[in-house]
Amino acid sequence: MAMLRISALAALLTLPSCSTVEFYRQAAAGQIEILRKARPNEVVAADPATSAHLRERLAEVEEMRRFASEHLALPGDESYGRYADLGRKHVVWVVYAAPEFSVEPKTWFYPFVGSLDYRGYFNEADAEKLRDELKAEALDVHLGGVDAYSTLGVFHDPLLNTFIDYPDIHLAETIFHELTHRRYFRWGDTEFNECLANVVAEEGVRRWLATEGRVADLRKYEGLLVRRREFYQEIERSKNELETLYASGLPAESMRERKQVVFARLKQRFRELHDRWGGRGLEGWMEEDINNGHIVSLKIYAARMPEIRDLLERCGGDFDRLFKSLSSHHDTTPAP
């Protein structure tokens, strides 16, 4: 996930909206907390109080950073050289919203990056307050915790306790994903940015595992990607059903009833996937009260991945060519 540039704070303090001022105040305070708590990885590793597990993780990340720089054309030497323990489960809490009869997300404008499809807070209570305000406006809202984000090159992003304990494959995915935002970010296009980062992360993990000679892990990862695509196919299927319903012109009450039928079918298909996959997965989706906010929170992560994979293939699988091609045709947020 890509967050707004904190340097926008000074320019916005003159705006009349108290809520805008408060938003950027908490954003600046949250980023300052991260920078203040971050210590160089080698210092953390040398600290007697550091666990053996964390030392091992820091060493693994060094290899991931090196791989990102040498094989994926990512700035792996510029981020994740420091570590911060924030003492909480998530780094930010993010709010997504959409009208009752639409799967077009509510957007918020941020200087330097344009309009994005979400609003993020370092304090869960602040996110909950916005969620409640949007619900009072009759919007469908989803609030979720996020473990990692990118400052797009404004700062050298540190490793955080919120994701350092991920299984190594998911940790590598996270690092490759966020470094992609640092390398390339398209103004005001949340969907493209997230799909690009997902393509780079998935292909990056494939190449990383192959380079490491982890054949069995690569096979398992390919299976995971198949299941992930099946999940997103169900989200896309429901999104299309909802778009057809919302364009139907039916009375509001009839539309509400049929909307709930669509979400009930989605839950049932998730149960079928869960049973077919075996093990754990999708439990929350089978229990949660799904709404349009959930749909918009997910559709931005997969819809344009086929398009980007095709572009990568036309670039001969060369990530540097891909990024340069993108930069030559579209506005981006450049590194400072």
C-alpha positions as CSV (number, residue, x, y, z in Angstrom):
1,M,0.0,0.0,0.0
2,A,1.3,3.5,-0.8
3,M,0.7,6.3,1.7
4,L,0.7,10.0,1.0
5,R,3.8,12.2,1.4
6,I,4.1,13.5,4.9
7,S,5.9,16.6,3.5
8,A,2.5,17.9,2.4
9,L,1.6,18.8,6.0
10,A,3.0,22.3,5.9
11,A,1.2,23.2,2.7
12,L,-2.2,22.1,4.0
13,L,-2.2,23.6,7.5
14,T,-3.7,26.8,6.0
15,L,-6.7,25.0,4.7
16,P,-10.0,25.8,6.5
17,S,-11.1,22.2,7.2
18,C,-10.3,21.2,10.8
19,S,-10.6,17.6,9.8
20,T,-8.0,18.1,7.1
21,V,-5.6,19.7,9.5
22,E,-6.1,16.9,12.0
23,F,-5.6,14.2,9.4
24,Y,-2.2,15.6,8.4
25,R,-1.2,16.2,12.0
26,Q,-1.7,12.6,12.9
27,A,0.0,11.5,9.7
28,A,3.1,13.5,10.5
29,A,3.1,12.4,14.1
30,G,2.8,8.7,13.1
31,Q,5.6,9.0,10.6
32,I,7.8,10.8,13.1
33,E,7.2,8.0,15.6
34,I,8.4,5.4,13.1
35,L,11.5,7.4,12.2
36,R,12.3,8.0,15.9
37,K,12.0,4.3,16.8
38,A,13.9,3.0,13.8
39,R,17.5,1.7,14.4
40,P,20.0,0.4,11.9
41,N,19.6,-3.4,11.4
42,E,23.2,-4.0,12.5
43,V,22.6,-2.1,15.7
44,V,19.5,-4.2,16.5
45,A,21.3,-7.4,15.6
46,A,24.2,-6.5,18.0
47,D,21.8,-5.7,20.9
48,P,22.0,-8.4,23.5
49,A,18.2,-7.9,24.1
50,T,17.4,-8.9,20.5
51,S,16.1,-12.4,20.1
52,A,17.8,-15.0,17.9
53,H,14.7,-15.1,15.8
54,L,14.8,-11.4,15.0
55,R,18.5,-11.5,14.2
56,E,17.8,-14.3,11.7
57,R,15.0,-12.3,10.2
58,L,17.2,-9.3,9.7
59,A,19.8,-11.4,8.0
60,E,17.2,-12.8,5.7
61,V,16.0,-9.4,4.8
62,E,19.5,-8.3,3.8
63,E,19.5,-11.1,1.2
64,M,16.0,-10.1,0.0
65,R,17.1,-6.5,-0.4
66,R,20.2,-7.6,-2.3
67,F,18.1,-9.7,-4.6
68,A,15.6,-6.9,-5.2
69,S,18.5,-4.6,-6.3
70,E,20.4,-7.1,-8.4
71,H,17.5,-9.0,-10.1
72,L,14.3,-6.9,-9.9
73,A,15.5,-3.4,-10.6
74,L,14.2,-2.2,-7.3
75,P,15.9,0.2,-4.8
76,G,16.6,-2.6,-2.3
77,D,19.7,-0.7,-1.0
78,E,17.6,2.4,0.0
79,S,14.9,0.9,2.3
80,Y,14.6,-1.6,5.1
81,G,18.1,-1.0,6.4
82,R,16.5,-0.1,9.8
83,Y,14.1,-1.7,12.1
84,A,11.4,-0.3,14.4
85,D,9.1,-2.0,17.0
86,L,5.9,0.1,17.2
87,G,4.4,-2.1,19.9
88,R,1.2,-2.6,18.1
89,K,-0.3,-5.2,15.6
90,H,-0.7,-2.9,12.6
91,V,1.1,0.2,11.4
92,V,-2.0,2.0,10.1
93,W,-5.7,1.4,9.8
94,V,-7.3,2.1,6.4
95,V,-10.8,3.1,5.6
96,Y,-12.5,2.3,2.2
97,A,-15.9,3.5,1.3
98,A,-18.5,3.4,-1.5
99,P,-22.1,4.6,-2.0
100,E,-24.8,2.2,-1.1
101,F,-25.5,1.4,-4.7
102,S,-22.1,1.6,-6.3
103,V,-18.7,-0.1,-6.4
104,E,-16.9,3.1,-7.3
105,P,-14.8,4.0,-4.3
106,K,-14.9,7.3,-2.5
107,T,-11.6,9.0,-3.1
108,W,-9.5,11.5,-1.1
109,F,-7.0,13.9,-2.7
110,Y,-3.4,14.1,-1.5
111,P,-0.8,16.5,-2.7
112,F,2.0,14.9,-4.7
113,V,0.2,11.6,-5.3
114,G,-3.3,12.7,-6.4
115,S,-6.6,11.0,-5.6
116,L,-6.4,7.6,-3.8
117,D,-9.2,5.2,-2.9
118,Y,-8.6,5.1,0.9
119,R,-7.8,7.1,4.0
120,G,-5.2,5.8,6.5
121,Y,-4.7,6.5,10.2
122,F,-1.9,5.6,12.6
123,N,-4.4,5.4,15.4
124,E,-7.2,2.9,15.2
125,A,-9.7,5.1,17.0
126,D,-9.2,7.9,14.4
127,A,-10.0,5.4,11.7
128,E,-13.1,4.1,13.5
129,K,-14.3,7.7,13.9
130,L,-14.1,8.3,10.1
131,R,-15.8,4.9,9.5
132,D,-18.7,5.9,11.7
133,E,-19.0,9.3,10.0
134,L,-19.1,7.8,6.6
135,K,-21.6,5.2,7.7
136,A,-23.8,8.1,9.0
137,E,-23.6,9.4,5.4
138,A,-25.2,6.1,4.2
139,L,-21.9,4.9,2.7
140,D,-20.8,1.2,2.7
141,V,-17.5,1.2,4.7
142,H,-14.7,-1.3,5.3
143,L,-11.9,-0.7,7.9
144,G,-8.9,-2.9,8.0
145,G,-5.4,-3.0,9.6
146,V,-2.4,-2.7,7.3
147,D,1.1,-4.0,8.3
148,A,3.3,-2.2,5.7
149,Y,3.3,0.9,3.5
150,S,5.6,3.0,1.4
151,T,6.5,6.6,1.7
152,L,7.4,6.6,-2.0
153,G,11.0,7.6,-1.4
154,V,10.4,10.5,0.9
155,F,12.0,8.4,3.7
156,H,14.1,5.2,3.8
157,D,11.3,3.0,5.0
158,P,12.2,0.7,7.9
159,L,11.3,-2.9,8.7
160,L,8.5,-3.0,11.3
161,N,7.5,-5.5,13.9
162,T,4.1,-5.5,12.2
163,F,5.4,-7.7,9.3
164,I,8.9,-8.9,10.2
165,D,7.4,-12.2,11.5
166,Y,5.7,-13.1,8.3
167,P,6.7,-16.4,6.8
168,D,9.8,-15.7,4.6
169,I,7.9,-16.0,1.3
170,H,5.3,-13.5,2.4
171,L,8.0,-11.2,3.9
172,A,9.7,-11.2,0.5
173,E,6.4,-10.4,-1.2
174,T,5.8,-7.5,1.1
175,I,9.3,-6.0,0.6
176,F,9.2,-6.4,-3.2
177,H,5.7,-4.9,-3.3
178,E,6.5,-1.8,-1.2
179,L,9.8,-1.3,-3.1
180,T,7.9,-1.2,-6.3
181,H,5.9,1.8,-5.0
182,R,9.3,3.5,-4.4
183,R,10.5,2.7,-7.9
184,Y,7.3,3.7,-9.7
185,F,4.1,5.4,-8.7
186,R,1.5,6.7,-11.1
187,W,-0.3,9.9,-10.1
188,G,-3.8,9.3,-8.7
189,D,-4.2,5.7,-10.0
190,T,-4.5,3.4,-6.9
191,E,-5.6,0.4,-9.0
192,F,-2.6,0.5,-11.4
193,N,-0.1,1.1,-8.6
194,E,-1.3,-1.8,-6.5
195,C,-1.6,-4.2,-9.4
196,L,1.9,-3.3,-10.6
197,A,3.3,-3.9,-7.2
198,N,1.5,-7.3,-7.0
199,V,2.9,-8.4,-10.4
200,V,6.4,-7.4,-9.4
201,A,6.1,-9.1,-6.0
202,E,4.7,-12.3,-7.3
203,E,7.2,-12.7,-10.2
204,G,10.0,-11.5,-7.8
205,V,9.2,-14.2,-5.3
206,R,9.2,-16.8,-8.1
207,R,12.6,-15.7,-9.3
208,W,13.9,-15.5,-5.7
209,L,12.8,-19.0,-4.9
210,A,14.2,-20.4,-8.2
211,T,17.5,-18.7,-7.6
212,E,17.6,-20.1,-4.1
213,G,17.0,-23.6,-5.5
214,R,13.8,-24.0,-3.3
215,V,11.9,-26.1,-5.8
216,A,9.4,-27.5,-3.3
217,D,8.6,-24.0,-1.9
218,L,8.3,-22.7,-5.5
219,R,5.7,-25.4,-6.2
220,K,3.8,-24.5,-3.1
221,Y,3.9,-20.8,-3.9
222,E,2.5,-21.5,-7.4
223,G,-0.4,-23.3,-5.7
224,L,-0.9,-20.3,-3.5
225,L,-1.1,-18.0,-6.5
226,V,-3.7,-20.2,-8.1
227,R,-5.9,-20.0,-4.9
228,R,-5.3,-16.3,-4.7
229,R,-6.5,-15.8,-8.3
230,E,-9.6,-17.9,-7.6
231,F,-10.4,-15.6,-4.7
232,Y,-10.0,-12.5,-6.8
233,Q,-12.1,-14.0,-9.5
234,E,-15.0,-14.4,-7.1
235,I,-14.5,-10.8,-6.0
236,E,-14.6,-9.7,-9.7
237,R,-17.6,-11.9,-10.4
238,S,-19.6,-10.3,-7.5
239,K,-18.4,-6.8,-8.5
240,N,-19.8,-7.4,-12.0
241,E,-23.1,-8.7,-10.6
242,L,-23.4,-5.6,-8.4
243,E,-22.6,-3.2,-11.2
244,T,-25.4,-4.8,-13.3
245,L,-27.8,-4.6,-10.3
246,Y,-27.0,-0.9,-9.5
247,A,-27.5,0.1,-13.2
248,S,-30.9,-1.7,-13.3
249,G,-33.0,1.3,-12.2
250,L,-34.9,-0.9,-9.7
251,P,-36.5,0.7,-6.7
252,A,-34.1,1.2,-3.7
253,E,-35.7,-1.4,-1.5
254,S,-35.6,-4.1,-4.3
255,M,-32.0,-3.2,-5.0
256,R,-31.1,-3.6,-1.3
257,E,-32.7,-7.1,-1.2
258,R,-30.9,-8.2,-4.3
259,K,-27.7,-6.7,-3.1
260,Q,-27.8,-8.9,-0.1
261,V,-28.5,-12.0,-2.3
262,V,-25.2,-11.2,-4.2
263,F,-23.2,-11.0,-1.0
264,A,-24.8,-14.2,0.3
265,R,-23.8,-16.0,-3.0
266,L,-20.3,-14.6,-2.6
267,K,-20.0,-16.1,0.9
268,Q,-21.3,-19.4,-0.3
269,R,-18.7,-19.5,-3.0
270,F,-16.1,-18.7,-0.4
271,R,-17.3,-21.7,1.6
272,E,-16.9,-23.9,-1.5
273,L,-13.4,-22.6,-2.0
274,H,-12.5,-23.2,1.6
275,D,-13.8,-26.7,1.5
276,R,-11.9,-27.4,-1.8
277,W,-8.6,-25.9,-0.6
278,G,-8.7,-27.5,2.8
279,G,-6.8,-26.1,5.8
280,R,-7.3,-22.6,7.0
281,G,-8.4,-19.6,4.9
282,L,-11.4,-17.3,4.2
283,E,-12.8,-17.8,7.7
284,G,-13.2,-14.1,8.2
285,W,-14.9,-13.6,4.8
286,M,-17.4,-16.3,5.6
287,E,-18.4,-14.6,8.8
288,E,-18.0,-10.9,8.1
289,D,-20.9,-8.7,7.0
290,I,-19.6,-7.9,3.5
291,N,-20.5,-4.7,1.7
292,N,-19.4,-2.5,-1.2
293,G,-16.5,-1.2,0.9
294,H,-15.0,-4.6,1.0
295,I,-15.3,-5.0,-2.8
296,V,-13.6,-1.7,-3.5
297,S,-10.8,-2.5,-1.0
298,L,-10.0,-5.6,-3.0
299,K,-10.7,-4.9,-6.6
300,I,-7.8,-2.4,-6.7
301,Y,-5.3,-5.3,-6.1
302,A,-6.0,-7.6,-9.0
303,A,-8.1,-6.1,-11.9
304,R,-5.1,-4.8,-14.0
305,M,-2.6,-7.5,-13.2
306,P,-3.2,-9.4,-16.6
307,E,-2.5,-6.1,-18.4
308,I,0.7,-5.5,-16.5
309,R,1.9,-9.1,-16.9
310,D,1.4,-8.8,-20.6
311,L,3.5,-5.6,-20.6
312,L,6.3,-7.3,-18.6
313,E,6.3,-10.1,-21.1
314,R,6.6,-7.6,-24.0
315,C,9.6,-6.2,-22.1
316,G,11.2,-9.6,-22.2
317,G,10.6,-10.1,-18.5
318,D,13.1,-7.3,-17.8
319,F,11.8,-5.2,-14.9
320,D,14.1,-2.3,-15.6
321,R,12.7,-2.1,-19.1
322,L,9.2,-2.3,-17.7
323,F,9.7,0.6,-15.2
324,K,11.4,2.7,-17.9
325,S,8.6,2.1,-20.3
326,L,6.0,3.1,-17.7
327,S,8.0,6.2,-16.8
328,S,8.3,7.3,-20.4
329,H,4.6,7.3,-21.0
330,H,3.0,8.4,-17.7
331,D,3.4,10.9,-14.9
332,T,4.9,9.3,-11.8
333,T,5.9,10.4,-8.3
334,P,9.7,10.7,-8.6
335,A,12.1,10.0,-5.8
336,P,13.1,13.2,-4.1
